[in-house]
Amino acid sequence: MTSVANGVRSSGRKRWTRLIPVAIIVYIISFMDRTNIGFALNGLHKDLGIDAAQQGLAAGIFFIGYLTLQIPGGYLAERWSAKKFVGIMILIWGVLAVLGGFVQNFGQLLVVRFFLGVAEAGIWPAILVLISHWFPAKERARAYAFWMMNIAIASIITAPLSGWILSFSDWRMLFIVEGIFPFVIAAPIWWIFVADRPRDAKWCTAEERAYIEDGLAADAAAEPEHAHASIRSVFANSVVWRLTLVYFLIQIGFYGINIWLPKVVKTITGGSSIEVGFVTAIPYVLAMFGLWYNAKAADKSGRYSTHVLLSMAVGAVALVISVATGNSMPFLAIAFISIAVAGALAYDGPFWAAASRAMPIAVAGTAMGLINAVGNLGGFVGPYVGGFLQDATHGSFLAASVFLAACLLAAGLVMLTLRRRGDRPVSGTGKGVNARPTTNAH
């Protein structure tokens, strides 16, 4: 019996090494094309004559466009095909990323950035849905965290690569070169290696398919009998809107840090473009470890909400300390800003695991699309308010850091109100490790 169980567990591992790495690579390139503007800000200021608030607007308007296909993307991934939807959008976002290198004024930059957001909209919830088709609930926080390492990896790659390109060229070449990656890397591997479900994958063995489908069937059986399956119920569900508020506040903090990080590092170190690129990559190396270990600990304890709060608190405190010590102790400032970025990212696995448990499976794709759509408006607010506060304080990032830290901490506190729905009961409660709580969501 033990050998059979071991064989089943072993048969369930191939998807970890084949499916998720492809999703990671695709989203690395997506994240690169949306955030490389952080390295282009100085060039945009010189060539297009835009101030810090306008720079923040150009970075953040992406997330206005990002609203458009979030809910349709999650819906189409669940009801049609995550593979086909994402595959088509990869090609469209590649065209727009390249066009960013040819803009001639601020208005054109805003238009391109807005439609880049439209093109990338829906990819995130579509991949979340894809993962939910391949990983039972008991593995999902680790699966989400493994995939969401793409954000840290993308930043580790984007920072030195962008700094290197700028060392011999300009922001136009930066957008063009990194905009070609969707065509030569992302699209080919996505179409070749990804399958919507285990039954669609030739590489998925019968044992592995049975292991996955049995786990998913058990999750479905644990659904509360009163769970509603209509899209209308998603919009009427207070749990979904609380998750959306949490995600909104987190994105204010994270993208406020991410977009302005190269400029902050430049101010602290005074280094060249290449040096700034490599130093900017350091926080995301630490973030990879934070993502994995926080998700692993959350899966073990089942207290997903608490692990979101802990990561937010660490990120908030470290961010303010890093900026406050920047001028006098640059090495200490870099250390604390690394901890801040790690905290601002380590929430990901526990948050989406809690979200996937807090709503009926039948509408998970739509609900996660709504959370991502409205929540990512924080990606507009963070960079823009960060730029506005810098203009108002004569270039200082301290006021901006306090604002961003307050948003992170508030997100963690709101997340605690979701413990009854999103956290997993521990073994021995009589419900089982994977049982969903039966408290109704209003």
C-alpha positions as CSV (number, residue, x, y, z in Angstrom):
1,M,0.0,0.0,0.0
2,T,2.8,2.4,0.8
3,S,4.6,1.8,-2.5
4,V,1.3,2.5,-4.3
5,A,0.9,5.7,-2.4
6,N,4.4,6.7,-3.2
7,G,3.9,6.0,-6.8
8,V,0.8,8.1,-7.0
9,R,2.6,11.0,-5.3
10,S,5.5,10.6,-7.7
11,S,3.2,10.5,-10.7
12,G,1.8,13.9,-9.7
13,R,5.1,15.7,-9.9
14,K,5.6,16.1,-13.7
15,R,3.3,19.0,-14.0
16,W,5.5,20.9,-11.5
17,T,8.5,20.7,-13.8
18,R,6.7,21.0,-17.2
19,L,3.6,23.2,-16.9
20,I,4.5,25.8,-14.4
21,P,8.0,26.7,-15.8
22,V,6.4,27.6,-19.1
23,A,3.8,29.8,-17.4
24,I,6.6,31.4,-15.4
25,I,8.6,32.2,-18.6
26,V,5.5,33.7,-20.3
27,Y,4.7,35.9,-17.4
28,I,8.3,37.0,-16.9
29,I,8.2,38.5,-20.3
30,S,4.8,40.0,-19.7
31,F,6.0,41.6,-16.4
32,M,9.2,42.8,-18.1
33,D,7.3,44.7,-20.8
34,R,5.0,46.4,-18.3
35,T,7.7,47.5,-15.7
36,N,10.7,48.3,-17.9
37,I,9.4,51.8,-18.0
38,G,10.9,52.3,-14.6
39,F,14.3,52.2,-16.2
40,A,13.2,54.5,-19.1
41,L,11.9,57.3,-16.8
42,N,15.1,59.5,-17.0
43,G,15.2,59.2,-20.8
44,L,11.4,60.0,-21.1
45,H,12.0,63.0,-18.9
46,K,14.7,64.3,-21.1
47,D,13.3,63.4,-24.5
48,L,9.5,64.0,-23.9
49,G,9.9,66.6,-21.1
50,I,7.6,64.9,-18.6
51,D,7.8,65.5,-14.8
52,A,7.6,62.9,-12.0
53,A,3.8,62.9,-11.8
54,Q,3.5,62.4,-15.6
55,Q,6.1,59.6,-15.4
56,G,4.0,58.0,-12.7
57,L,0.9,58.4,-14.9
58,A,2.6,56.8,-17.9
59,A,3.6,53.9,-15.8
60,G,0.2,53.6,-14.1
61,I,-2.2,54.0,-17.0
62,F,-1.3,50.5,-18.0
63,F,-3.5,49.3,-15.2
64,I,-6.5,51.3,-16.4
65,G,-6.3,49.3,-19.7
66,Y,-5.6,46.2,-17.5
67,L,-9.2,46.4,-16.3
68,T,-10.8,45.5,-19.6
69,L,-10.3,41.8,-20.1
70,Q,-9.7,40.6,-16.6
71,I,-13.2,39.2,-16.0
72,P,-13.7,38.0,-19.6
73,G,-10.2,36.5,-19.5
74,G,-11.0,34.4,-16.4
75,Y,-14.4,33.5,-17.8
76,L,-13.0,32.4,-21.2
77,A,-10.2,30.4,-19.5
78,E,-12.8,28.5,-17.5
79,R,-15.4,28.1,-20.3
80,W,-13.3,28.1,-23.4
81,S,-9.5,27.7,-23.3
82,A,-6.8,29.3,-21.2
83,K,-4.2,28.1,-23.7
84,K,-5.9,29.7,-26.7
85,F,-6.8,32.9,-25.0
86,V,-3.3,33.5,-23.6
87,G,-1.6,32.4,-26.8
88,I,-3.5,35.1,-28.8
89,M,-2.9,37.8,-26.3
90,I,0.9,37.1,-26.2
91,L,1.2,38.2,-29.9
92,I,-0.9,41.3,-29.4
93,W,1.0,42.6,-26.4
94,G,4.3,42.0,-28.2
95,V,3.2,44.4,-31.0
96,L,2.3,47.1,-28.5
97,A,5.5,46.6,-26.5
98,V,7.6,47.3,-29.6
99,L,5.4,50.3,-30.5
100,G,6.5,51.9,-27.2
101,G,9.9,52.5,-28.7
102,F,8.4,54.7,-31.5
103,V,6.3,57.1,-29.5
104,Q,7.0,60.8,-30.2
105,N,5.1,62.6,-27.4
106,F,3.5,62.1,-24.0
107,G,0.0,61.5,-25.5
108,Q,1.3,58.7,-27.7
109,L,3.1,57.1,-24.8
110,L,-0.1,57.1,-22.8
111,V,-2.1,55.5,-25.6
112,V,0.5,52.7,-26.1
113,R,0.8,52.0,-22.4
114,F,-3.0,51.9,-22.0
115,F,-3.5,49.4,-24.9
116,L,-0.5,47.3,-23.6
117,G,-2.6,47.0,-20.4
118,V,-5.6,45.9,-22.5
119,A,-3.5,43.3,-24.3
120,E,-2.0,41.8,-21.1
121,A,-5.4,41.9,-19.3
122,G,-6.8,38.5,-18.6
123,I,-3.5,36.6,-18.8
124,W,-3.1,36.6,-15.0
125,P,-6.6,35.2,-14.1
126,A,-6.4,32.8,-17.1
127,I,-3.2,31.3,-15.8
128,L,-4.7,31.1,-12.3
129,V,-7.6,29.1,-13.7
130,L,-5.1,26.9,-15.6
131,I,-3.3,26.1,-12.4
132,S,-6.6,25.4,-10.6
133,H,-7.2,22.7,-13.3
134,W,-3.9,21.0,-12.6
135,F,-3.4,21.3,-8.8
136,P,-5.8,20.3,-6.0
137,A,-6.5,22.8,-3.2
138,K,-4.0,21.2,-0.8
139,E,-1.1,22.1,-3.2
140,R,-2.4,25.3,-4.6
141,A,-0.6,27.9,-2.4
142,R,2.7,26.3,-3.4
143,A,1.7,26.0,-7.0
144,Y,0.7,29.7,-7.1
145,A,3.9,30.7,-5.2
146,F,6.0,28.7,-7.6
147,W,4.4,30.4,-10.6
148,M,4.4,33.8,-8.9
149,M,8.2,33.6,-8.6
150,N,7.9,35.0,-12.1
151,I,7.6,38.5,-10.7
152,A,10.8,38.2,-8.7
153,I,12.6,36.4,-11.6
154,A,11.4,38.9,-14.1
155,S,12.7,41.8,-12.0
156,I,16.1,40.0,-11.5
157,I,16.4,39.6,-15.3
158,T,14.8,43.0,-16.3
159,A,17.0,45.1,-14.0
160,P,20.5,44.2,-15.3
161,L,19.2,43.6,-18.8
162,S,17.6,47.0,-19.0
163,G,20.6,48.7,-17.4
164,W,22.9,47.0,-19.9
165,I,20.8,48.1,-22.9
166,L,20.7,51.7,-21.6
167,S,24.5,51.6,-21.2
168,F,24.9,51.6,-25.0
169,S,21.6,52.8,-26.3
170,D,18.4,54.6,-25.1
171,W,14.9,53.9,-23.8
172,R,13.6,53.4,-27.4
173,M,15.9,50.5,-28.0
174,L,15.0,49.2,-24.5
175,F,11.3,48.9,-25.4
176,I,12.0,47.5,-28.9
177,V,14.4,44.7,-27.8
178,E,12.4,43.6,-24.8
179,G,9.2,43.8,-26.9
180,I,10.5,41.2,-29.3
181,F,10.7,38.5,-26.6
182,P,7.0,37.6,-26.8
183,F,7.4,36.6,-30.4
184,V,10.7,34.6,-30.1
185,I,10.3,33.1,-26.7
186,A,6.8,33.3,-25.1
187,A,4.5,32.4,-27.9
188,P,6.4,29.3,-29.2
189,I,6.8,27.6,-25.8
190,W,3.3,28.4,-24.7
191,W,1.7,26.8,-27.8
192,I,4.0,23.8,-27.7
193,F,4.0,22.8,-24.0
194,V,0.7,24.0,-22.4
195,A,-2.5,22.0,-22.2
196,D,-5.7,23.2,-20.6
197,R,-6.4,20.1,-18.6
198,P,-4.7,16.8,-17.7
199,R,-7.0,14.9,-20.3
200,D,-5.6,17.2,-23.0
201,A,-1.9,16.6,-22.3
202,K,-0.3,13.6,-24.1
203,W,2.6,13.8,-21.7
204,C,0.3,13.3,-18.7
205,T,0.3,9.7,-17.7
206,A,-2.9,7.8,-16.6
207,E,-1.6,7.6,-13.0
208,E,-0.9,11.3,-12.9
209,R,-4.2,12.2,-14.5
210,A,-6.1,10.1,-11.9
211,Y,-4.1,11.7,-9.1
212,I,-5.0,15.2,-10.2
213,E,-8.7,14.5,-11.1
214,D,-9.3,12.6,-7.9
215,G,-8.0,15.6,-5.9
216,L,-10.1,18.1,-7.8
217,A,-13.1,15.9,-7.4
218,A,-12.6,15.8,-3.7
219,D,-12.4,19.6,-3.7
220,A,-15.6,19.9,-5.6
221,A,-17.3,17.5,-3.2
222,A,-16.3,19.7,-0.3
223,E,-18.1,22.7,-1.8
224,P,-20.9,24.0,0.5
225,E,-24.3,22.9,-0.7
226,H,-25.5,26.6,-0.6
227,A,-22.6,27.8,-2.8
228,H,-24.0,29.9,-5.7
229,A,-22.6,29.5,-9.2
230,S,-23.9,32.6,-11.0
231,I,-21.8,35.5,-12.1
232,R,-24.2,37.8,-10.3
233,S,-23.4,36.1,-7.0
234,V,-19.7,37.1,-7.5
235,F,-20.6,40.8,-7.6
236,A,-22.9,40.4,-4.6
237,N,-20.3,38.6,-2.5
238,S,-18.7,40.7,0.2
239,V,-15.9,38.2,0.5
240,V,-14.9,38.8,-3.1
241,W,-15.0,42.6,-2.6
242,R,-12.9,42.4,0.6
243,L,-10.3,40.3,-1.3
244,T,-10.4,42.9,-4.0
245,L,-9.7,45.7,-1.5
246,V,-6.8,43.7,-0.1
247,Y,-5.4,43.2,-3.5
248,F,-5.9,46.9,-4.4
249,L,-4.0,48.1,-1.4
250,I,-1.2,45.6,-2.0
251,Q,-0.8,46.7,-5.6
252,I,-0.5,50.3,-4.6
253,G,2.4,49.3,-2.3
254,F,4.1,46.9,-4.6
255,Y,4.0,48.8,-7.9
256,G,4.7,52.0,-6.1
257,I,7.9,50.4,-4.9
258,N,8.6,48.5,-8.2
259,I,8.3,51.4,-10.6
260,W,10.3,53.9,-8.5
261,L,12.9,51.4,-7.3
262,P,15.5,52.1,-10.0
263,K,15.3,55.8,-9.3
264,V,15.6,55.3,-5.5
265,V,18.6,53.0,-6.0
266,K,20.2,55.6,-8.3
267,T,19.7,58.2,-5.6
268,I,21.1,56.0,-2.9
269,T,24.1,54.7,-4.8
270,G,24.8,57.3,-7.5
271,G,25.9,54.4,-9.7
272,S,25.9,53.9,-13.5
273,S,22.9,52.4,-15.4
274,I,24.5,48.9,-15.2
275,E,25.3,49.2,-11.5
276,V,21.8,50.4,-10.8
277,G,20.4,47.5,-12.8
278,F,22.4,44.9,-10.8
279,V,21.6,46.5,-7.4
280,T,17.9,46.7,-8.3
281,A,17.9,43.0,-8.9
282,I,19.1,42.2,-5.3
283,P,15.7,42.7,-3.6
284,Y,14.0,40.3,-6.0
285,V,16.5,37.5,-5.2
286,L,15.5,37.7,-1.6
287,A,11.8,38.0,-2.7
288,M,12.0,34.5,-4.3
289,F,12.9,32.9,-1.0
290,G,10.2,34.9,0.8
291,L,7.6,33.8,-1.7
292,W,8.4,30.1,-1.4
293,Y,8.9,29.8,2.3
294,N,5.9,31.9,3.2
295,A,3.7,29.8,0.9
296,K,5.1,26.6,2.3
297,A,4.5,27.7,5.8
298,A,1.0,28.8,4.9
299,D,0.2,25.5,3.3
300,K,1.4,23.7,6.4
301,S,-0.5,25.9,8.9
302,G,-3.6,26.6,6.8
303,R,-3.6,30.2,8.2
304,Y,-3.3,31.9,4.8
305,S,-4.7,35.3,6.1
306,T,-2.1,35.5,8.9
307,H,0.7,34.9,6.4
308,V,-0.5,37.7,4.2
309,L,-0.5,40.0,7.2
310,L,3.0,39.0,8.3
311,S,4.5,39.6,4.8
312,M,2.7,43.0,4.6
313,A,3.9,44.1,8.0
314,V,7.5,43.2,7.2
315,G,7.3,45.0,3.9
316,A,5.8,48.2,5.4
317,V,8.3,48.6,8.2
318,A,11.3,47.8,6.1
319,L,10.3,50.2,3.3
320,V,10.2,53.2,5.7
321,I,13.4,52.3,7.4
322,S,15.2,51.9,4.0
323,V,14.2,55.4,2.8
324,A,14.9,57.0,6.2
325,T,18.5,55.6,6.3
326,G,19.2,56.0,2.6
327,N,21.4,59.1,2.7
328,S,23.5,58.3,5.7
329,M,23.8,54.5,5.4
330,P,23.4,53.3,1.8
331,F,24.3,49.7,2.4
332,L,21.8,49.4,5.2
333,A,19.2,51.1,3.0
334,I,19.7,48.6,0.2
335,A,19.4,45.7,2.8
336,F,16.1,47.1,4.1
337,I,14.6,47.9,0.7
338,S,15.4,44.3,-0.2
339,I,13.4,43.1,2.8
340,A,10.6,45.5,1.8
341,V,10.3,44.1,-1.7
342,A,10.4,40.5,-0.3
343,G,7.6,41.4,2.1
344,A,5.6,43.1,-0.6
345,L,5.7,40.0,-2.8
346,A,5.6,37.1,-0.2
347,Y,1.9,37.5,0.2
348,D,1.1,36.0,-3.3
349,G,0.8,32.3,-2.7
350,P,-1.2,32.5,0.6
351,F,-3.5,35.3,-0.8
352,W,-4.5,33.4,-4.0
353,A,-4.9,30.1,-2.1
354,A,-7.2,31.9,0.3
355,A,-9.1,33.5,-2.6
356,S,-9.5,30.1,-4.3
357,R,-11.0,28.7,-1.1
358,A,-13.3,31.6,-0.3
359,M,-15.5,31.3,-3.4
360,P,-17.4,28.6,-5.2
361,I,-15.2,26.6,-7.7
362,A,-17.8,27.2,-10.5
363,V,-17.2,31.0,-10.5
364,A,-13.5,31.0,-9.4
365,G,-12.3,32.2,-12.8
366,T,-14.8,35.1,-12.9
367,A,-14.1,36.1,-9.3
368,M,-10.3,36.0,-9.6
369,G,-10.7,38.1,-12.8
370,L,-12.7,40.7,-10.8
371,I,-10.2,40.7,-8.0
372,N,-7.3,41.1,-10.4
373,A,-9.1,43.7,-12.5
374,V,-10.2,46.1,-9.8
375,G,-7.3,45.3,-7.5
376,N,-4.7,46.2,-10.1
377,L,-6.0,49.7,-10.2
378,G,-3.6,50.0,-7.3
379,G,-0.9,49.7,-9.9
380,F,-2.1,53.0,-11.3
381,V,-2.5,54.7,-7.9
382,G,0.9,53.7,-6.4
383,P,3.2,55.0,-9.2
384,Y,1.1,58.2,-9.7
385,V,0.8,59.1,-6.1
386,G,4.4,58.3,-5.5
387,G,5.4,60.7,-8.3
388,F,3.0,63.4,-7.1
389,L,4.4,63.2,-3.5
390,Q,8.0,63.4,-4.8
391,D,7.1,66.6,-6.8
392,A,5.4,68.0,-3.7
393,T,8.4,67.3,-1.4
394,H,11.1,68.4,-3.8
395,G,12.3,65.0,-4.9
396,S,12.2,63.2,-1.5
397,F,10.8,59.6,-1.5
398,L,10.1,59.6,2.3
399,A,6.5,60.8,2.1
400,A,5.8,58.4,-0.7
401,S,7.3,55.5,1.2
402,V,5.1,56.2,4.3
403,F,2.0,56.3,2.0
404,L,3.0,53.0,0.3
405,A,3.8,51.3,3.7
406,A,0.5,52.4,5.1
407,C,-1.3,50.7,2.2
408,L,0.6,47.5,2.7
409,L,-0.2,47.4,6.4
410,A,-3.9,48.2,5.8
411,A,-4.1,45.3,3.3
412,G,-2.8,42.8,5.9
413,L,-5.3,44.0,8.5
414,V,-8.3,43.7,6.1
415,M,-7.1,40.2,5.1
416,L,-7.6,39.1,8.7
417,T,-11.3,39.6,8.3
418,L,-11.3,36.7,5.8
419,R,-9.9,34.0,8.1
420,R,-13.2,32.1,8.4
421,R,-13.6,31.8,4.7
422,G,-10.1,31.7,3.3
423,D,-8.1,29.7,5.9
424,R,-8.0,25.9,5.8
425,P,-9.2,24.0,8.9
426,V,-6.3,22.0,10.4
427,S,-6.4,18.2,10.6
428,G,-8.3,16.8,13.5
429,T,-11.2,19.3,13.3
430,G,-13.5,16.6,11.9
431,K,-13.8,18.4,8.5
432,G,-10.5,17.2,7.1
433,V,-7.5,19.1,5.8
434,N,-9.1,20.2,2.6
435,A,-12.7,20.8,3.7
436,R,-14.0,24.3,3.0
437,P,-15.7,26.2,5.8
438,T,-19.4,26.3,5.6
439,T,-19.9,29.9,6.7
440,N,-22.0,31.7,4.2
441,A,-20.5,34.6,2.3
442,H,-22.6,37.7,2.0
